[in-house]
Amino acid sequence: MSKTVLVTGGAGFIGSNIADELIDRGYKVVIIDNLSTGLTENINRKAKYIKGDVRNTKDLDKVFKNKIDVIFHIAGCASTIKSFDDPAADLNTNVGGTINIINYAVKHKVSRLLYASSMTSYGVPDAVPVKETFSTRPIAYYGITKYAGERYVLATGLREDMGFKLNATAFRMFNVYGRRQSLTNPYQGVVSIFIGNVLRGEKVTVFGDGMQSRDYVHISDVANAWIGAIDNKKAFGEVFNLGSGIRVSVNELIDITLKSFGKNRKTNKIVYKAARPGDQRHMQADISKAARMLKWNPRIKFEDGLQDVINWAKETK
Ligand SMILES: NC(=O)c1ccc[n+]([C@@H]2O[C@H](COP(=O)([O-])OP(=O)(O)OC[C@H]3O[C@@H](n4cnc5c(N)ncnc54)[C@H](O)[C@@H]3O)[C@@H](O)[C@H]2O)c1
């Protein structure tokens, strides 16, 4: 019998892409999403969709009427900037929502829970590339709540007083990019924000000097890691970086994007503004732990993945 996976946030960018892949691989999928940033059109028609909020236990009662074998807890406030604008909302969703999901997992004896953590857990890293063993000192409010959620999930997995074992895994995802990342939402990923700007002939705004760097990992590589870890006992109780292991500066990202559109800095305006709070200067994942324990390696080259998003953006324009 195929397993049923609950994907929270399954109408969003990461959740919907992973839900599609799960269904393609023969899993049954249940989705809960409150559509705060997710879109109905992203929801796979073969999934069972419950419109609801992970903060609301009545909604979770409906979800857990289904027999769930595995939880992918992906719903969350995904914006650093919004976390500074409204820290309580970020806290309630990312920590309160995660505690609710844990409570329901325990109550319904769902023994496998995978959690969407973030590279922002590290804050200013000890060095790059960052290993999972490095200090976690988040500097963005968002990073604090993602890291707290991670600790709740893993600490529950250590409990021996429940008469039940929760096998938890946390993925510290770096900059995930791919199709369905919003081309218009300024709070989502920088790749799609820039692509949206260039596509519409708008100026591109860079916060800081553009020399800051990020590690971009394609959504299909991320989906492979999550799904591949479901039954992998080595992943139980563990944290994994999911990145490409390669660092690209924001200025490089702009130049590659412009080039893909046949444009350059003379034909598309770029403006530089002051850096924003919570911005990490350089980020790059050390992905050797996932390679060793999960036999996972990212396959999509950044230039190819970027071109795919650009093709999609042109189609959906
Ligand atoms: N995109 C990245 O690069 C990245 C990196 C690290 C971690 N993450 C984490 O991955 C997750 C998904 O991010 P994304 O980029 O797909 O963003 P997204 O905004 O597209 O997805 C989040 C989804 O969760 C839903 N949601 C939000 N609050 C909810 C609530 N209270 N109840 C039910 N549903 C709710 C939204 O409607 C949306 O569909 C987030 O938890 C984010 O923190 C993302």
Ligand as a Chemical Component Dictionary entry (heavy atoms), coordinates in Angstrom:
data_LIG
# 
_chem_comp.id                   LIG 
_chem_comp.type                 NON-POLYMER 
_chem_comp.pdbx_formal_charge   0 
_chem_comp.three_letter_code    LIG 
# 
loop_
_chem_comp_atom.comp_id 
_chem_comp_atom.atom_id 
_chem_comp_atom.alt_atom_id 
_chem_comp_atom.type_symbol 
_chem_comp_atom.charge 
_chem_comp_atom.model_Cartn_x 
_chem_comp_atom.model_Cartn_y 
_chem_comp_atom.model_Cartn_z 
_chem_comp_atom.pdbx_ordinal 
LIG N1  N1  N 0  12.205 29.280 -0.512 1  
LIG C1  C1  C 0  13.318 29.045 0.130  2  
LIG O1  O1  O 0  14.420 29.289 -0.392 3  
LIG C2  C2  C 0  13.290 28.457 1.521  4  
LIG C3  C3  C 0  14.519 28.210 2.164  5  
LIG C4  C4  C 0  14.507 27.652 3.452  6  
LIG C5  C5  C 0  13.307 27.328 4.062  7  
LIG N2  N2  N 1  12.131 27.603 3.422  8  
LIG C6  C6  C 0  10.895 27.232 4.106  9  
LIG O2  O2  O 0  10.137 26.401 3.234  10 
LIG C7  C7  C 0  8.760  26.623 3.435  11 
LIG C8  C8  C 0  8.083  26.927 2.107  12 
LIG O3  O3  O 0  8.630  28.111 1.559  13 
LIG P1  P1  P 0  8.239  28.630 0.111  14 
LIG O4  O4  O 0  9.407  29.331 -0.445 15 
LIG O5  O5  O -1 7.604  27.537 -0.652 16 
LIG O6  O6  O 0  7.181  29.766 0.475  17 
LIG P2  P2  P 0  5.630  29.874 0.117  18 
LIG O7  O7  O 0  5.188  31.145 0.751  19 
LIG O8  O8  O 0  5.428  29.693 -1.355 20 
LIG O9  O9  O 0  5.011  28.614 0.852  21 
LIG C9  C9  C 0  4.477  28.639 2.143  22 
LIG C10 C10 C 0  3.086  28.009 2.054  23 
LIG O10 O10 O 0  2.586  27.871 3.383  24 
LIG C11 C11 C 0  1.261  28.384 3.396  25 
LIG N3  N3  N 0  0.988  28.868 4.754  26 
LIG C12 C12 C 0  1.555  29.928 5.372  27 
LIG N4  N4  N 0  1.078  30.051 6.621  28 
LIG C13 C13 C 0  0.205  29.025 6.799  29 
LIG C14 C14 C 0  -0.619 28.616 7.871  30 
LIG N5  N5  N 0  -0.623 29.301 9.023  31 
LIG N6  N6  N 0  -1.397 27.532 7.705  32 
LIG C15 C15 C 0  -1.400 26.842 6.532  33 
LIG N7  N7  N 0  -0.654 27.194 5.492  34 
LIG C16 C16 C 0  0.142  28.276 5.612  35 
LIG C17 C17 C 0  1.223  29.479 2.351  36 
LIG O11 O11 O 0  -0.075 29.799 1.883  37 
LIG C18 C18 C 0  2.113  28.874 1.273  38 
LIG O12 O12 O 0  1.366  28.083 0.379  39 
LIG C19 C19 C 0  8.634  27.738 4.471  40 
LIG O13 O13 O 0  8.409  27.138 5.731  41 
LIG C20 C20 C 0  9.993  28.397 4.449  42 
LIG O14 O14 O 0  10.311 28.934 5.708  43 
LIG C21 C21 C 0  12.094 28.161 2.177  44 
# 
loop_
_chem_comp_bond.comp_id 
_chem_comp_bond.atom_id_1 
_chem_comp_bond.atom_id_2 
_chem_comp_bond.value_order 
_chem_comp_bond.pdbx_ordinal 
LIG N1  C1  SING 1  
LIG C1  O1  DOUB 2  
LIG C1  C2  SING 3  
LIG C2  C3  SING 4  
LIG C2  C21 DOUB 5  
LIG C3  C4  DOUB 6  
LIG C4  C5  SING 7  
LIG C5  N2  DOUB 8  
LIG N2  C6  SING 9  
LIG N2  C21 SING 10 
LIG C6  O2  SING 11 
LIG C6  C20 SING 12 
LIG O2  C7  SING 13 
LIG C7  C8  SING 14 
LIG C7  C19 SING 15 
LIG C8  O3  SING 16 
LIG O3  P1  SING 17 
LIG P1  O4  DOUB 18 
LIG P1  O5  SING 19 
LIG P1  O6  SING 20 
LIG O6  P2  SING 21 
LIG P2  O7  DOUB 22 
LIG P2  O8  SING 23 
LIG P2  O9  SING 24 
LIG O9  C9  SING 25 
LIG C9  C10 SING 26 
LIG C10 O10 SING 27 
LIG C10 C18 SING 28 
LIG O10 C11 SING 29 
LIG C11 N3  SING 30 
LIG C11 C17 SING 31 
LIG N3  C12 SING 32 
LIG N3  C16 SING 33 
LIG C12 N4  DOUB 34 
LIG N4  C13 SING 35 
LIG C13 C14 SING 36 
LIG C13 C16 DOUB 37 
LIG C14 N5  SING 38 
LIG C14 N6  DOUB 39 
LIG N6  C15 SING 40 
LIG C15 N7  DOUB 41 
LIG N7  C16 SING 42 
LIG C17 O11 SING 43 
LIG C17 C18 SING 44 
LIG C18 O12 SING 45 
LIG C19 O13 SING 46 
LIG C19 C20 SING 47 
LIG C20 O14 SING 48 
# 
